[in-house]
Amino acid sequence: MSTPDEPSKQGRVEPAFGSAPPPASAPPSSAAARPATLETSGLEQVARDFLRERRSERRWRVFFRLAWLLLLFFIVSLTFSSRMGPTAPSTPHTALVEVRGEIAADTEASAENLVAALKSAFEDAGAQAVVLRINSPGGSPVQAGIVNDEIRRLKALHKKPVYAVVEEMCASGAYYIAVAADEIYVDKASLVGSIGVLMDGFGFTGTMEKLGVERRLLTAGANKGMLDPFSPQNEQHRAFAKAMIDQIHQQFIAVVKQGRGKRLKETPDTFSGLFWNGEEAIKLGLADKTGNLDFVAREVIRAEEVIDYTPKENVAERLAKRFGASIGSGAVRALREMAPPLR
């Protein structure tokens, strides 16, 4: 039992001799450290999400680049396969070349396309003869002249006959090509002829005067503005142009006479630009007989199997026309992005 003056040992703790003094501040509790831990965890999650998105974007970018490259490869493959022409059998056959539509550069009936087809047809050992199936209103005398010259050259080189078979129409430049054939077959209702040359245009001077429009034409060269549709017609220029087309007309006439020879029964209208049906064309010596492709292959050439050598517009070319330059630009962009940067 303790006295009143003696302090109670139960309410006091005596520090041990030599022990360290108590620390100035207490260590942080777990509750204080929790916000920092949560903040660090949130940043890590954001970083992981960001990296995941970047990896996904990179994968999709690589996928689209490869897709562009595959599409480009597919188009190029189709283009080259079509340009190689048909794989003709070794057995005897009739080689067909189509002359359809306008004869002009950058058309299906351009000299470039027709000459390439003719070369392939003549060079094939299995081709017994070449048939030109024609359905054309004509076109450029230059393009037609190139094809006519090439047919004559290939005939002499390969010693193969050439036949022209007319469907609906064989006029003007188309007939220019047809006369290079050994024989011309027509339907009795086909349109044949139109041996002539034209140069057309419009004059707007009267309309301009009514509208109060003034033509301001500057030329270096007295004849540089020849046949300008917005200027009054110059009689000297008109005479010059007329002499030029007359000369081309004479070239056309010479080619027809050379091709048809004594079969041609010339009349005052033969070279006037008129055209006739197939029945009349035979009477005038502009054509030889009636008959279609199958008849000529079976009865004349004696090779019923027909192989078409005409270049055809393929899937790649149709895609190129439909989508324009976007496919090419996309492929180029993909190639550029895949290439390592220059440093």
C-alpha positions as CSV (number, residue, x, y, z in Angstrom):
1,M,0.0,0.0,0.0
2,S,1.5,3.3,-1.1
3,T,1.6,6.6,0.8
4,P,0.0,9.8,-0.5
5,D,3.4,11.4,-1.2
6,E,4.7,8.4,-3.1
7,P,3.9,8.5,-6.8
8,S,2.0,5.5,-8.1
9,K,4.1,3.2,-10.2
10,Q,1.0,2.0,-12.0
11,G,0.4,5.3,-13.9
12,R,4.0,6.0,-14.8
13,V,6.6,4.3,-17.1
14,E,10.2,5.0,-16.2
15,P,12.6,5.1,-19.2
16,A,15.3,2.5,-19.1
17,F,18.9,3.8,-18.6
18,G,20.8,4.2,-21.9
19,S,17.7,3.7,-24.2
20,A,17.2,6.1,-27.2
21,P,14.8,8.9,-26.9
22,P,11.5,8.6,-28.6
23,P,11.3,9.6,-32.2
24,A,10.3,13.1,-33.0
25,S,7.4,12.0,-35.2
26,A,5.4,8.9,-35.6
27,P,5.8,6.8,-38.9
28,P,3.0,7.4,-41.5
29,S,0.1,5.2,-41.1
30,S,-1.2,2.8,-43.9
31,A,-4.2,5.1,-44.5
32,A,-1.9,8.0,-45.5
33,A,0.1,5.9,-48.0
34,R,-3.0,4.5,-49.7
35,P,-3.8,7.6,-52.0
36,A,-0.3,7.6,-53.4
37,T,-0.5,3.9,-54.1
38,L,-3.9,4.3,-55.9
39,E,-2.5,7.2,-58.0
40,T,0.5,5.1,-59.1
41,S,-1.8,2.2,-60.0
42,G,-4.1,4.5,-62.1
43,L,-1.1,5.9,-64.1
44,E,0.1,2.4,-64.8
45,Q,-3.4,1.4,-66.1
46,V,-3.5,4.5,-68.3
47,A,0.0,3.7,-69.7
48,R,-1.0,0.1,-70.3
49,D,-4.2,1.2,-72.1
50,F,-2.2,3.6,-74.2
51,L,0.3,1.0,-75.3
52,R,-2.5,-1.5,-76.1
53,E,-4.2,1.1,-78.3
54,R,-0.9,1.9,-80.1
55,R,-0.3,-1.8,-80.7
56,S,-3.8,-2.2,-82.1
57,E,-3.4,0.8,-84.4
58,R,0.0,-0.5,-85.6
59,R,-1.5,-3.9,-86.4
60,W,-4.4,-2.3,-88.4
61,R,-2.0,-0.1,-90.2
62,V,0.2,-3.0,-91.2
63,F,-3.0,-4.9,-92.3
64,F,-4.2,-2.1,-94.6
65,R,-0.8,-1.7,-96.1
66,L,-0.6,-5.4,-96.9
67,A,-4.2,-5.3,-98.3
68,W,-3.2,-2.4,-100.6
69,L,-0.1,-4.4,-101.8
70,L,-2.1,-7.6,-102.4
71,L,-4.7,-5.6,-104.4
72,L,-2.0,-4.0,-106.5
73,F,-0.3,-7.3,-107.1
74,F,-3.7,-8.8,-108.1
75,I,-4.4,-6.0,-110.6
76,V,-0.9,-6.1,-112.1
77,S,-1.2,-9.9,-112.4
78,L,-4.5,-9.6,-114.3
79,T,-3.2,-6.9,-116.5
80,F,-0.1,-8.9,-117.6
81,S,-2.0,-12.1,-118.0
82,S,-4.5,-10.4,-120.4
83,R,-1.7,-8.7,-122.4
84,M,0.0,-12.0,-123.0
85,G,-3.0,-12.9,-125.3
86,P,-4.9,-16.1,-125.6
87,T,-3.3,-19.5,-125.3
88,A,-4.1,-21.0,-128.7
89,P,-4.2,-24.7,-129.2
90,S,-1.7,-26.5,-131.4
91,T,-4.5,-27.8,-133.5
92,P,-5.6,-26.0,-136.6
93,H,-8.0,-23.1,-136.0
94,T,-9.3,-19.8,-137.3
95,A,-7.7,-16.7,-135.8
96,L,-10.2,-13.9,-135.1
97,V,-9.5,-10.2,-134.6
98,E,-12.4,-7.9,-133.8
99,V,-12.7,-4.4,-135.3
100,R,-15.5,-2.7,-133.3
101,G,-16.5,0.9,-132.7
102,E,-14.6,4.0,-133.6
103,I,-11.2,3.5,-135.1
104,A,-9.1,6.0,-133.1
105,A,-6.2,6.2,-130.6
106,D,-7.1,5.1,-127.1
107,T,-10.1,3.0,-128.2
108,E,-10.6,-0.7,-128.5
109,A,-10.2,-0.4,-132.3
110,S,-7.0,1.6,-132.1
111,A,-4.0,0.7,-134.3
112,E,-2.0,-0.3,-131.2
113,N,-4.5,-2.9,-130.1
114,L,-5.3,-4.2,-133.6
115,V,-1.7,-4.5,-134.7
116,A,-0.8,-6.4,-131.5
117,A,-3.7,-8.8,-132.1
118,L,-2.8,-9.3,-135.7
119,K,0.8,-10.1,-134.9
120,S,-0.2,-12.7,-132.4
121,A,-2.7,-14.3,-134.8
122,F,-0.3,-14.4,-137.7
123,E,2.6,-15.8,-135.6
124,D,0.6,-18.7,-134.2
125,A,1.5,-21.8,-136.1
126,G,-2.0,-23.3,-135.5
127,A,-3.8,-20.4,-137.1
128,Q,-4.8,-21.4,-140.7
129,A,-6.1,-17.9,-141.6
130,V,-7.0,-14.6,-140.0
131,V,-10.5,-13.2,-139.9
132,L,-11.3,-9.6,-139.3
133,R,-14.8,-9.3,-138.0
134,I,-15.8,-5.7,-138.5
135,N,-18.6,-3.6,-137.1
136,S,-17.4,0.0,-137.2
137,P,-18.5,3.4,-138.7
138,G,-14.8,4.3,-139.3
139,G,-12.6,6.9,-137.7
140,S,-9.1,8.1,-138.1
141,P,-7.4,7.7,-141.5
142,V,-4.1,7.5,-139.8
143,Q,-5.1,4.7,-137.5
144,A,-6.8,2.8,-140.3
145,G,-3.8,3.3,-142.6
146,I,-1.4,1.8,-140.0
147,V,-3.6,-1.3,-139.7
148,N,-3.9,-1.7,-143.4
149,D,-0.2,-1.5,-143.9
150,E,0.4,-4.0,-141.1
151,I,-2.0,-6.5,-142.6
152,R,-0.3,-6.4,-145.9
153,R,3.1,-6.8,-144.3
154,L,2.1,-9.8,-142.2
155,K,0.3,-11.5,-145.1
156,A,3.5,-11.3,-147.2
157,L,5.7,-12.4,-144.2
158,H,3.6,-15.4,-143.0
159,K,1.8,-16.4,-146.2
160,K,-1.6,-16.7,-144.5
161,P,-4.9,-15.5,-146.0
162,V,-7.0,-12.8,-144.4
163,Y,-10.7,-12.5,-144.6
164,A,-13.0,-9.6,-143.6
165,V,-16.4,-10.4,-142.3
166,V,-18.8,-7.5,-142.0
167,E,-21.6,-7.5,-139.5
168,E,-23.7,-4.3,-139.2
169,M,-21.4,-1.7,-140.7
170,C,-18.0,-1.4,-142.5
171,A,-17.8,2.3,-143.5
172,S,-15.0,4.8,-144.1
173,G,-11.9,4.0,-142.1
174,A,-13.3,0.5,-141.4
175,Y,-13.5,-0.2,-145.1
176,Y,-10.0,1.2,-145.4
177,I,-8.9,-1.7,-143.2
178,A,-11.2,-4.3,-144.9
179,V,-9.7,-3.8,-148.4
180,A,-6.4,-5.2,-147.1
181,A,-8.2,-8.6,-146.8
182,D,-8.1,-11.2,-149.6
183,E,-11.9,-11.4,-149.6
184,I,-14.7,-9.4,-147.9
185,Y,-17.9,-11.3,-146.7
186,V,-21.0,-9.3,-145.8
187,D,-24.6,-9.8,-144.8
188,K,-27.1,-8.7,-147.5
189,A,-28.2,-5.9,-145.2
190,S,-24.8,-4.7,-144.0
191,L,-23.8,-1.1,-144.7
192,V,-20.6,-0.9,-146.8
193,G,-18.6,1.9,-148.3
194,S,-18.5,5.7,-147.4
195,I,-15.2,6.1,-149.2
196,G,-14.6,9.7,-148.4
197,V,-13.0,12.2,-146.0
198,L,-14.6,14.9,-143.9
199,M,-13.5,17.7,-141.6
200,D,-16.2,19.3,-139.6
201,G,-16.7,22.0,-137.0
202,F,-18.9,24.9,-136.0
203,G,-18.9,28.7,-136.4
204,F,-20.0,30.9,-133.6
205,T,-19.4,34.4,-134.9
206,G,-23.1,35.3,-135.4
207,T,-24.0,34.1,-131.9
208,M,-21.2,36.0,-130.4
209,E,-22.3,39.2,-132.1
210,K,-25.8,38.8,-130.7
211,L,-24.4,38.2,-127.2
212,G,-22.0,41.1,-127.5
213,V,-18.9,38.8,-127.1
214,E,-15.7,40.0,-128.7
215,R,-13.1,37.4,-129.9
216,R,-9.5,38.5,-129.0
217,L,-7.2,36.1,-130.7
218,L,-3.4,36.7,-130.8
219,T,-1.2,34.5,-133.0
220,A,2.4,34.2,-133.9
221,G,2.2,33.1,-137.5
222,A,-0.3,34.3,-140.1
223,N,-2.1,30.9,-140.3
224,K,-1.9,29.8,-136.7
225,G,-5.6,30.6,-136.1
226,M,-6.7,28.6,-139.1
227,L,-10.3,27.3,-138.8
228,D,-10.8,28.9,-135.4
229,P,-14.6,28.5,-134.8
230,F,-14.8,31.9,-133.0
231,S,-13.4,33.9,-135.9
232,P,-14.9,34.6,-139.4
233,Q,-14.0,32.0,-141.9
234,N,-11.0,32.8,-144.1
235,E,-11.4,31.7,-147.7
236,Q,-7.7,31.1,-148.1
237,H,-7.7,28.8,-145.0
238,R,-10.8,27.0,-146.2
239,A,-9.2,26.3,-149.6
240,F,-6.1,25.0,-147.9
241,A,-8.1,22.6,-145.7
242,K,-10.1,21.4,-148.7
243,A,-7.0,20.6,-150.7
244,M,-5.6,18.7,-147.7
245,I,-8.7,16.4,-147.3
246,D,-8.8,16.0,-151.1
247,Q,-5.3,14.6,-150.9
248,I,-6.2,12.2,-148.1
249,H,-9.3,11.2,-150.2
250,Q,-7.0,10.3,-153.1
251,Q,-4.9,8.2,-150.7
252,F,-8.0,6.3,-149.6
253,I,-9.1,5.8,-153.3
254,A,-5.6,4.4,-154.1
255,V,-5.8,1.9,-151.2
256,V,-9.2,0.7,-152.3
257,K,-8.2,0.2,-155.9
258,Q,-5.1,-1.6,-154.8
259,G,-7.0,-3.9,-152.5
260,R,-10.0,-4.7,-154.7
261,G,-8.2,-4.6,-158.1
262,K,-10.2,-5.8,-161.1
263,R,-13.1,-6.8,-158.9
264,L,-14.1,-3.2,-158.3
265,K,-16.7,-1.9,-160.7
266,E,-16.1,1.8,-160.5
267,T,-19.0,4.3,-161.0
268,P,-19.2,8.1,-160.5
269,D,-20.6,7.4,-157.0
270,T,-18.1,4.8,-155.9
271,F,-15.7,7.3,-154.2
272,S,-18.3,10.0,-153.5
273,G,-18.9,9.0,-149.8
274,L,-22.1,7.0,-150.5
275,F,-22.6,3.7,-148.8
276,W,-24.6,0.6,-149.9
277,N,-26.2,-2.4,-148.4
278,G,-24.3,-5.7,-148.6
279,E,-26.2,-7.0,-151.7
280,E,-25.4,-3.8,-153.7
281,A,-21.8,-3.8,-152.4
282,I,-21.2,-7.2,-153.9
283,K,-22.6,-6.0,-157.3
284,L,-20.3,-3.0,-157.2
285,G,-17.3,-5.1,-156.3
286,L,-16.9,-3.5,-152.9
287,A,-17.4,-7.0,-151.3
288,D,-17.2,-10.5,-152.6
289,K,-19.8,-12.8,-151.0
290,T,-22.4,-13.1,-148.3
291,G,-21.4,-15.0,-145.2
292,N,-20.7,-14.8,-141.5
293,L,-17.8,-15.8,-139.3
294,D,-18.9,-19.4,-138.8
295,F,-19.5,-19.8,-142.5
296,V,-16.0,-18.5,-143.4
297,A,-14.3,-20.7,-140.7
298,R,-16.2,-23.8,-141.7
299,E,-16.5,-23.6,-145.5
300,V,-13.7,-21.3,-146.6
301,I,-10.8,-21.8,-144.1
302,R,-11.9,-25.4,-143.1
303,A,-11.0,-24.8,-139.5
304,E,-14.2,-24.5,-137.4
305,E,-12.5,-23.8,-134.1
306,V,-12.3,-20.0,-133.7
307,I,-9.8,-18.4,-131.3
308,D,-10.2,-14.7,-130.5
309,Y,-6.9,-12.8,-130.4
310,T,-8.5,-9.4,-129.8
311,P,-7.3,-7.6,-126.6
312,K,-10.1,-7.5,-124.1
313,E,-10.7,-5.0,-121.3
314,N,-10.0,-7.1,-118.2
315,V,-11.0,-6.8,-114.6
316,A,-8.0,-4.7,-113.7
317,E,-8.7,-2.2,-116.4
318,R,-12.4,-1.9,-115.3
319,L,-11.3,-1.4,-111.7
320,A,-8.8,1.3,-112.8
321,K,-11.5,3.1,-114.7
322,R,-14.0,2.9,-111.9
323,F,-11.8,3.9,-109.1
324,G,-9.4,6.1,-111.1
325,A,-6.1,7.0,-109.6
326,S,-7.1,6.3,-106.0
327,I,-6.0,2.7,-106.1
328,G,-2.6,3.7,-107.4
329,S,-2.1,6.5,-105.0
330,G,-3.1,4.3,-102.0
331,A,-0.7,1.6,-103.0
332,V,2.1,4.2,-103.4
333,R,1.3,5.6,-100.1
334,A,1.4,2.2,-98.5
335,L,4.8,1.4,-100.0
336,R,6.2,4.8,-98.9
337,E,5.0,4.2,-95.3
338,M,6.5,0.7,-95.2
339,A,9.9,1.9,-96.4
340,P,12.4,2.7,-93.7
341,P,13.0,6.5,-93.3
342,L,16.2,8.0,-94.6
343,R,18.3,9.5,-91.9
